[in-house]
Amino acid sequence: MRMPFLPIVAALTSTLVATAACAGVYFESTDKNLVTAEKPVTSKTWFDGGRMRSESTGKDEDGNLTIFKNRAMYTIDTRSKTYRVIDKATVDKMGAQFAEARKKMAAQMASMPPERRAMMEKMMGQTMGGAGAAAGPVRTLKNTGRAETVAGIRCTVWEATVNGQKEQELCAADAGSLPGGDEAMKTFREIGAMLKGFTESFGARGKKSSTPWNDLETINGVPILTRDFEHGKATSETRLVVARKESVPDSAFEVPAGYKEKKISMGPGSDED
């Protein structure tokens, strides 16, 4: 099950057992390229009490994991033994800086020749929501009425289009039909609330389906199958293969001992060790 997060988000969640463990839930999914013969990426995610641990194994994925707890996200690189912390204060600061950069860009564009300005507006609309929210891509979701069964769970297929072009299919399962589905939805909502300031800076204000978190509210369920499309053809597929209740130790949601924090870069030369 994909968790599409910004450059920031990416792939959700080995069985960890300890005496201090309490009831939780485990999801496992595969991400398959439908165009090439690449080896599928396996994602493993654990949820427990509003906390989440996410790991992915596959090409360019080994060594990275994500932990979310106490309304903060920890992105951990096990190869360099470093981690970064993203909390609401950080997100709001990044969002404010991004919004300010957009304002400056809009002011510069105002003095450009019409052809150059039109080209820049198109580029900004594709990458950062445009000089104004209205210029950004508009994502809409539609219930197709179709149903599929994934890992023995029935789900409803929603079609996502961006400016009229089909981009994804999301097969949503009712949270109550998925082991730990309510727990997962609660955690996703907390992550969405933390990221709100940043996503709004991309022009998401007033656009109900502009972010992955709003997608969840629109489809009113957990996407257990996601297909990506290009030019009308499915190019990749993320499919849930395991969903079960499972004990998760508190240690699974801790940054490993001895890891060094790296500060989030807020601009050129501002990254700190």
C-alpha positions as CSV (number, residue, x, y, z in Angstrom):
1,M,0.0,0.0,0.0
2,R,1.6,3.2,-1.1
3,M,2.0,6.3,1.0
4,P,2.8,8.9,-1.5
5,F,4.7,11.6,0.5
6,L,6.3,14.7,-1.3
7,P,10.0,14.1,-1.7
8,I,9.5,13.5,1.8
9,V,6.9,10.3,1.1
10,A,7.5,7.2,0.4
11,A,7.0,3.6,1.1
12,L,5.2,2.2,4.0
13,T,6.7,-0.3,6.8
14,S,10.3,-8.4,9.5
15,T,8.3,-9.2,12.3
16,L,9.6,-7.6,15.6
17,V,8.5,-9.2,18.9
18,A,9.4,-8.3,22.4
19,T,8.0,-8.8,25.9
20,A,6.9,-5.1,26.0
21,A,4.9,-5.5,22.8
22,C,1.2,-4.6,22.6
23,A,-1.5,-5.2,20.0
24,G,-0.8,-3.6,16.6
25,V,-1.2,-4.3,12.9
26,Y,1.1,-5.3,10.1
27,F,0.6,-4.6,6.4
28,E,2.8,-5.9,3.6
29,S,2.5,-4.8,-0.1
30,T,4.4,-5.2,-3.3
31,D,5.2,-2.5,-5.8
32,K,5.5,-3.9,-9.3
33,N,6.6,-2.2,-12.5
34,L,4.2,-3.3,-15.2
35,V,6.4,-2.1,-18.1
36,T,9.8,-3.6,-17.2
37,A,11.0,-6.8,-15.6
38,E,12.3,-5.0,-12.5
39,K,12.2,-6.9,-9.3
40,P,9.1,-5.8,-7.2
41,V,9.7,-3.7,-4.2
42,T,8.3,-5.1,-0.9
43,S,6.9,-2.6,1.6
44,K,6.3,-3.5,5.3
45,T,4.3,-1.3,7.6
46,W,3.4,-1.6,11.3
47,F,0.8,0.6,13.1
48,D,0.2,0.8,16.8
49,G,-1.4,3.4,19.0
50,G,-1.0,6.2,16.4
51,R,2.6,5.2,15.6
52,M,3.9,3.9,12.3
53,R,7.0,2.2,11.1
54,S,7.6,1.7,7.4
55,E,10.4,-0.2,5.5
56,S,10.9,-1.0,1.9
57,T,13.2,-3.5,0.3
58,G,14.1,-3.5,-3.4
59,K,16.0,-1.4,-5.9
60,D,17.4,1.8,-4.2
61,E,15.3,1.1,-1.2
62,D,17.4,-0.9,1.2
63,G,18.7,1.0,4.2
64,N,15.8,3.5,4.5
65,L,13.0,3.4,7.0
66,T,10.4,5.9,8.3
67,I,8.9,6.2,11.8
68,F,6.0,8.4,12.7
69,K,5.1,9.1,16.4
70,N,4.0,12.0,18.6
71,R,3.1,14.0,15.4
72,A,6.6,13.8,14.1
73,M,8.2,11.9,11.3
74,Y,11.7,10.4,11.5
75,T,13.4,9.5,8.2
76,I,16.2,7.1,8.9
77,D,19.2,6.1,6.8
78,T,20.6,2.9,8.2
79,R,23.6,3.0,5.9
80,S,24.9,6.3,7.1
81,K,23.4,5.9,10.6
82,T,21.7,9.3,10.4
83,Y,18.1,10.5,10.7
84,R,16.1,13.7,10.1
85,V,13.0,14.8,12.1
86,I,10.0,16.4,10.4
87,D,7.5,17.9,12.8
88,K,4.7,20.5,12.4
89,A,7.1,23.4,13.2
90,T,9.5,22.3,10.5
91,V,6.7,21.7,8.0
92,D,5.2,25.1,8.7
93,K,8.5,26.8,8.3
94,M,9.2,25.0,5.0
95,G,5.7,25.9,3.8
96,A,6.2,29.6,4.6
97,Q,9.5,29.7,2.8
98,F,8.1,28.0,-0.2
99,A,5.1,30.4,-0.3
100,E,7.5,33.3,-0.1
101,A,9.6,31.9,-2.9
102,R,6.5,31.6,-5.0
103,K,5.6,35.2,-4.4
104,K,9.0,36.4,-5.5
105,M,8.8,34.2,-8.6
106,A,5.4,35.7,-9.4
107,A,6.8,39.2,-9.0
108,Q,9.6,38.4,-11.4
109,M,7.2,36.8,-13.9
110,A,5.1,39.9,-14.0
111,S,7.9,41.7,-15.9
112,M,8.6,38.9,-18.4
113,P,7.5,39.0,-22.0
114,P,4.0,37.2,-22.4
115,E,5.5,34.1,-24.1
116,R,8.2,33.6,-21.4
117,R,5.6,34.3,-18.7
118,A,3.2,31.7,-20.1
119,M,6.0,29.1,-20.3
120,M,7.0,29.8,-16.7
121,E,3.4,29.6,-15.5
122,K,3.0,26.2,-17.2
123,M,6.2,24.9,-15.6
124,M,5.1,26.2,-12.1
125,G,1.7,24.7,-12.6
126,Q,3.2,21.3,-13.2
127,T,5.7,21.3,-10.4
128,M,4.6,23.6,-7.6
129,G,0.9,24.5,-7.9
130,G,1.5,27.5,-10.1
131,A,2.0,31.2,-9.3
132,G,-1.5,31.0,-7.8
133,A,-3.5,28.0,-6.6
134,A,-5.8,28.3,-9.6
135,A,-2.9,27.7,-12.0
136,G,-2.0,24.3,-10.5
137,P,-3.1,20.9,-11.6
138,V,-6.6,19.9,-10.6
139,R,-6.9,16.3,-9.3
140,T,-10.4,14.7,-9.2
141,L,-11.6,11.4,-8.0
142,K,-14.6,9.4,-9.4
143,N,-16.2,6.2,-8.1
144,T,-16.2,3.8,-11.1
145,G,-18.7,1.4,-9.6
146,R,-16.2,-1.5,-10.1
147,A,-15.0,-3.7,-7.4
148,E,-12.0,-6.0,-7.0
149,T,-10.7,-8.4,-4.4
150,V,-7.2,-7.9,-3.0
151,A,-5.7,-10.2,-0.3
152,G,-9.2,-11.6,0.2
153,I,-10.6,-8.1,0.9
154,R,-13.2,-6.4,-1.4
155,C,-12.5,-2.9,-2.5
156,T,-14.1,-0.2,-4.7
157,V,-12.2,1.2,-7.6
158,W,-11.8,5.0,-7.8
159,E,-10.3,6.7,-10.8
160,A,-8.0,9.7,-10.3
161,T,-7.6,12.2,-13.1
162,V,-5.4,15.3,-13.3
163,N,-6.7,18.0,-15.6
164,G,-8.8,15.4,-17.3
165,Q,-5.9,12.9,-17.8
166,K,-6.2,9.5,-16.0
167,E,-3.4,9.2,-13.5
168,Q,-4.3,6.5,-11.0
169,E,-6.8,3.9,-9.9
170,L,-7.3,3.5,-6.2
171,C,-9.1,0.5,-4.9
172,A,-10.5,1.5,-1.5
173,A,-11.4,-1.0,1.2
174,D,-13.7,-0.1,4.1
175,A,-11.5,0.5,7.1
176,G,-13.7,-1.9,9.1
177,S,-13.0,-4.8,6.6
178,L,-9.3,-4.5,7.0
179,P,-7.4,-5.8,10.1
180,G,-6.2,-2.6,11.8
181,G,-7.8,-0.5,9.1
182,D,-9.2,2.0,11.6
183,E,-5.8,2.3,13.2
184,A,-4.2,3.0,9.9
185,M,-6.7,5.6,8.9
186,K,-6.3,7.4,12.2
187,T,-2.5,7.5,11.7
188,F,-2.8,8.7,8.1
189,R,-5.0,11.6,9.3
190,E,-2.5,12.6,11.9
191,I,0.3,12.6,9.3
192,G,-2.0,14.7,7.0
193,A,-2.6,17.2,9.7
194,M,1.1,17.6,10.4
195,L,1.8,18.1,6.7
196,K,-1.1,20.5,6.1
197,G,1.0,23.7,6.2
198,F,3.4,22.4,3.6
199,T,0.8,20.9,1.2
200,E,-1.2,24.1,1.3
201,S,1.9,26.0,0.2
202,F,1.7,24.0,-3.0
203,G,-1.7,25.6,-3.8
204,A,-3.8,22.9,-2.1
205,R,-6.1,25.3,-0.3
206,G,-9.7,24.8,-1.4
207,K,-8.9,21.8,-3.6
208,K,-10.4,18.8,-1.8
209,S,-8.4,16.2,-3.7
210,S,-5.0,17.9,-4.0
211,T,-3.1,15.7,-1.5
212,P,-2.9,12.0,-0.7
213,W,-4.5,12.7,2.7
214,N,-7.5,14.3,1.0
215,D,-7.7,11.3,-1.3
216,L,-8.3,9.1,1.7
217,E,-11.2,11.2,2.9
218,T,-12.7,11.3,-0.6
219,I,-12.6,7.6,-1.2
220,N,-13.6,7.0,2.5
221,G,-11.4,3.9,2.9
222,V,-7.9,2.5,2.8
223,P,-6.3,2.1,-0.7
224,I,-5.2,-1.5,-0.8
225,L,-4.5,-1.5,-4.6
226,T,-3.0,1.5,-6.5
227,R,-2.3,1.5,-10.2
228,D,-0.4,4.3,-11.9
229,F,-1.2,5.3,-15.5
230,E,0.6,7.1,-18.3
231,H,-1.1,7.9,-21.6
232,G,-4.0,5.6,-20.6
233,K,-1.8,2.6,-19.9
234,A,-1.1,1.1,-16.5
235,T,2.6,1.4,-15.7
236,S,2.9,0.2,-12.1
237,E,0.9,-1.4,-9.4
238,T,1.1,-1.4,-5.6
239,R,-0.9,-4.3,-4.1
240,L,-1.6,-5.3,-0.5
241,V,-0.6,-9.0,0.1
242,V,-0.7,-9.3,3.9
243,A,-2.9,-7.6,6.5
244,R,-2.9,-9.0,10.1
245,K,-3.0,-8.0,13.7
246,E,0.5,-8.4,15.2
247,S,2.3,-7.5,18.4
248,V,4.7,-4.6,17.9
249,P,7.4,-3.7,20.5
250,D,7.9,-0.1,21.5
251,S,11.5,-0.4,20.3
252,A,10.2,-0.6,16.7
253,F,9.2,3.0,16.9
254,E,12.6,4.3,18.2
255,V,15.6,5.7,16.3
256,P,18.4,3.2,16.8
257,A,20.9,4.0,19.4
258,G,24.0,5.8,18.2
259,Y,22.4,7.4,15.1
260,K,23.2,11.1,14.4
261,E,20.5,13.7,13.6
262,K,20.9,15.7,10.5
263,K,18.9,19.0,10.4
264,I,16.5,19.6,7.6
265,S,17.9,22.0,5.0
266,M,16.0,25.2,4.7
267,G,18.1,26.6,1.9
268,P,21.5,26.6,0.3
269,G,24.2,26.0,2.9
270,S,21.8,25.6,5.8
271,D,22.0,21.8,6.2
272,E,23.6,21.0,9.6
273,D,25.3,17.8,10.8
